[in-house]
Amino acid sequence: MSSIQGKVAVVTGAASGIGREIAFELSRAGAKVAIADINLDGANAVAEAITEAGGEALGIAVDVTDEAAVNAGIESAVATLGPIDILVSNAGIQIVNPIESYAFADWKKMLAIHLDGAFLTTKAVLPHMYRDDGHGGSRGGVVIYMGSVHSHEASKLKAPYVTAKHGLLGLARVLAKEGGSRGVRSHVVCPGFVRTPLVDRQIPEQARELGISEEEVVKKVMLGQTVDGIFTTVEDVAQTVRFLAEFPSAALTGQSIVVSHGWYMQ
C-alpha cells in the first residue's frame, strides 16, 4: 500500500498536460485529489475521469494569482476531501520574447502565475500541514513545486520564465528550513522539454524569433542537449512527483530533482 493512500492532494494547473497526469498518478497511489485550475470545466472533466477510474477527486476553480480565490479553493477542497497533505504547485504558462521587446505586462503576468501562485497556494495549505496531529506534533505534509531545467540554466527569449523558475528554488529551500520541524518537506521537480500543447505553441514562436526552422527548434533547441534526443514525458514527471510525495523522510527536502534525459546534470 502506498504511503499516500487516503492522503489529500491539491494539484494546480491540473486540467491538462503535466498537471493532469500528476493528478492521475497520485490518484493511482490512493490519494484523494483536488484538481485546481482556472478552467473549471476542464478541472471537472479530469475529476470525473479519475472518479470513473475508481479514485476520489474534486474539480475546483482557482486563479493562482488571486489570494482570495486561492484561499476559497483550498477551503473548498478541505471541506470535501479533508485537510491538505500534498500540494503540487504546477500552474504555469509561457510567453517568449527577447528582453528588449518583452512587454512589462507579460513579465508581471508570468511572475504572478509562477511565483505568486506558488507562494499563495503554499501559504493557504500550510495551516493544515502545521495543524496539531493530536500526538504532540504537527500533521506535516509535502509541497512540490514544478520547476524546470530553467531553474538551473537560461535560454534565450524566456527572461521571466527563467527568473521565476530560479525563484522557486529559493522558495522551496526557505520552506524546507521553516517547515522541517513541523514535518513539512519541499521539493522542486525540474523537467526538460515535455511535449505538451504549451511546448507545441513555443515551436513556431521560437522558430520565428530565432530565424530557424521548426525542425531545428525541436532538434537543436529543445532536444540538442539531451543524451538520447527524446522529450521528457508527462509520465516521467508524474512518477517523479509521486516518488517525492511518498518519500519517507526529510532526507531530500529542499532539493531539486532534474528530469530531463540528461539535458542538465547536477
N, C-alpha and C positions, 0 to 999 in steps of 0.2 A: 504494500500500500504506500502511495506517495505521502511524503511528509506534509504536503499542502492539501491533502484530502480534507474537504469541508471548510477550507480557508476561503476568505473573501478577497477577491482581486478586483481592482479597477484598472482598466486599460484605456488610455486616451488615444484618440485618433484611430479607433478600432473598427470603424465602419468599412474599412478596405485595407488592402496592402499588408504591410508588416503587422500592423496592429490587429487586424482581423485574424491572421494566423497565430499570433501570440495568444489571443483570446481563446481560440480553439485548443491550442496546446495546453494552456493552463486548465481548461475545462476537462481535457482528456486526463489530466493529472488529478482530477477530482475537485478542483476549486470552483466556487461559485463566482461568476464573472459579471461585472458591470461594464457594459460596452458604452464608453463615453465618447461622444462625437458631436460636432456642431451639426452634423447631418443626422437628425433623429430618425428619419425613415430608414437610412442605411444602418444605423445602430440597432434599430428594432429588428431589421431583417437578419442581422448577424445573431442577435439574441434568440430569435425564433429558430434559426438553423441549429444553434447549439442545443436549444431545448429539444428539438426534434431528434437530435443525436443522443439524447439521454442526459444532457447536462442541465445545469441551472444557470440562467443568465437573465440580465435585465438591460434594456436599452435606455440610456439617459442622454438628454440634450445638454451638452456642455461646451460653452465658448471658453477655452482655457485662458483667454486674455482678460476675462471679466471676473473679478473676485466674487461678486455676488452669485454669478452663475455657477462658478466652481463650487462654492460652499453649498449652494442649493442642490447641485448634482450629487455631491458626496453624501449629503444628508439623506437624499432620496435613496441612494444605494444602501446606506446603513439601515434605513427604515425597512427596506425589503429583504436585504440579504444578511445584514448583521455588520458589526464593526469591521473596518478595513484592516486586512493583514498584509496585503501586497498592493503596491502602486507601480504601474508601468507607465511612465510619462513618455509617450510616444508621438503625440500630435506634432505635426510639422509640415512645412511647405517649402518650396524652393522658388526663388526668383534670381535669375542670373543676369549680370550686367557688370561692366568694368566700373571701378570705383568712381572715375571722373563723371560718369553719366548715371550713377545709381541714385534713384530718387530717394530723398530723405524719408518720405512717407513709407516707401518699401523697406528701407532699413529698419525703421521703427516697427513695422508690421512683422518682419522676420524675427527681430529680437523679442517682441511681445509674445509671439506664439511659442518660440523655442525656449526662451529663458523665463519670461514672466509666467508662462504656462507651467513650467517645471516647478518654479517657486510656489505659485499659488496652490497647485494640487498637492505639493508636499506639505505646505502649511495646513491645508484642510484635513489631511489624513493623519497627521502626527498626533492630535489629541486622542485618536482611537488607538494608536500604537503605544502611546505613553500611558494609557489608562491602567489603573491598578488591576493586576490579574487575580487578586484575591488571595495571593500567597506571599504577599510582601514584596512583589516586584511589579514590573510593567509587562503588558501583553507582548510588546515587541512587534517587529514586522520587517518587511523588506521594501525598499524603494529602488526601482531600476529605471535609469534614465536612458533614452535612446540617443546615444551619441553618434559618432561616425568616425571613419578613418580621418575625417577632417577635424576631429577632436585633437589630433596629433600633428597634422600637417596641413598645408594650404594648397588650394588650386585657384587658378585664375577665375574671375567673374563671380566669386562666391564670398565676398568680404563679410557680409552679416552672418551668413550660414556658418562659415569657419569660426567667426568670432563667437557665435552662440554655442557652437559645439565644443569649443575650447572652454567656454564658461561653465558648461555642465560638469566638467571635471572638478572645477573648484567647488561648485555646489555640493556635489557628491562627497567630496572629501570633508567639507565642513559638517555635513550631516553625519558622516561616519564618526567624526570626533564628538559631536553633540549627542548623537543617539546611541552611541556604543553602550553606555552604562544603563540605557533603557531598553536594551535588546533590539535596537533598530539597526539594520545593516543597509548599506547603499552600494550600488554598482552602476557603472556606465558600460553599456554594450555598444561597440563601435563597428558597425558593418561597413564593408566596402560597398560598391555599387550593387544594388538589388534591382532586378528588372521589374519594377512596378510602374503604373501609369505616371507617377511622379518623375521617374527616371526617363521614361519614354518621351515625356514632354521636353526634357532637357536636351535630347539628342539634336533635334533641328535647331534649337536655340543656340547651343554651343557651336554647331557647325557654322551657323551664320556669324556668330561673334568671332570665332577663331579663323574663319576663312578656309575651312577644310570640309571634306565630305562627311556625311553622317556615318558612313562605314568607318572612316578614320577616327571619328569621335569614339565609337564603340571599341575599336581595336587598340587605339593608342592612348586615348584619354582615360577611358573607363576601365579597360582590362589590360592595358600595356604593362602595368607593374605587378600583375598577379603572376603566380607561378604556373598556372595552367590555362589562362585565358578564359576563365569561367566566371560568370556572375555569381555572387553570393545569392542564396535563395532565401525566401521568407521562412522556409523550414529551418535553414541553418540558424537564423536569428532567433526564431521562436524556441528552438530546442536549447539555445544558449540561455535565454531568459528563464526557461523552466529549470535548467540546471542551477542557476544562481538563486532562484526562488526556493529551491529545495535544499540548497547547501546548508549543512547543519550547524555552522559556527560563523564567527566573525573573522575567520582567517583571511577571507578575501575582501573584507569590507573596504570601501574607499578606492577600489581598483577599477581600472577599465579593462574590458575584455574585447580584443580586436577579432572580428570575424570577417576576414577579407581575402581568403585564398592567397595569403602571403603578400598582398599589396603593401601592407605596413606591418613590420615586425618589431615588437617591443623588446 
